[in-house]
Amino acid sequence: MTCPICRKPSHAEYRPFCSRRCAEVDLGRWLTGAYAIPTDEGEDDEAERPPRPTED
């Protein structure tokens, strides 16, 4: 298996990455929104939802 960041062979300790650095690069991409999971919902779908009930 190769590292998805730099394409070097992966290391068992950091699998699927080759090093801690590549693992942290990947985490940083997720945290900054560089990676995104596509959805069928559009941004306008949030406005069309009924308001959530509030607790008294």
PLY file of the C-alpha trace (Angstrom):
ply
format ascii 1.0
element vertex 56
property float x
property float y
property float z
element edge 55
property int vertex1
property int vertex2
end_header
0.00 0.00 0.00
1.28 3.48 -0.78
0.80 6.66 1.21
-2.13 8.67 -0.22
-0.23 11.93 0.41
3.29 11.32 -0.97
3.00 7.88 -2.62
5.86 6.35 -0.58
5.33 2.86 0.89
3.12 3.00 3.97
4.44 2.26 7.44
2.49 -0.08 9.74
2.54 2.42 12.62
0.90 5.16 10.53
-1.08 3.08 8.04
-2.23 4.06 5.44
0.38 6.83 5.65
4.17 6.56 5.54
4.82 8.92 8.44
3.24 11.04 11.12
3.83 14.10 8.94
1.67 12.72 6.12
-1.01 11.67 8.61
-1.08 15.23 9.99
-1.20 16.73 6.49
-4.28 14.60 5.80
-5.90 15.60 9.10
-5.24 19.25 8.33
-6.95 18.89 4.97
-10.06 17.47 6.65
-10.09 20.17 9.32
-9.74 23.05 6.84
-12.44 21.70 4.55
-10.12 20.77 1.68
-11.84 17.39 1.71
-15.61 17.27 1.72
-18.15 14.49 1.58
-20.71 15.33 -1.09
-24.39 15.34 -0.18
-27.60 15.62 -2.12
-28.72 18.55 0.04
-28.18 22.04 -1.26
-27.47 25.08 0.87
-31.06 26.25 0.42
-32.42 23.01 1.93
-31.62 24.29 5.43
-33.93 27.28 4.97
-36.82 25.06 3.86
-36.79 22.89 6.99
-39.34 23.65 9.69
-37.89 25.14 12.90
-36.91 22.71 15.62
-39.19 22.62 18.66
-37.78 24.40 21.69
-37.71 22.97 25.18
-39.55 24.95 27.86
0 1
1 2
2 3
3 4
4 5
5 6
6 7
7 8
8 9
9 10
10 11
11 12
12 13
13 14
14 15
15 16
16 17
17 18
18 19
19 20
20 21
21 22
22 23
23 24
24 25
25 26
26 27
27 28
28 29
29 30
30 31
31 32
32 33
33 34
34 35
35 36
36 37
37 38
38 39
39 40
40 41
41 42
42 43
43 44
44 45
45 46
46 47
47 48
48 49
49 50
50 51
51 52
52 53
53 54
54 55
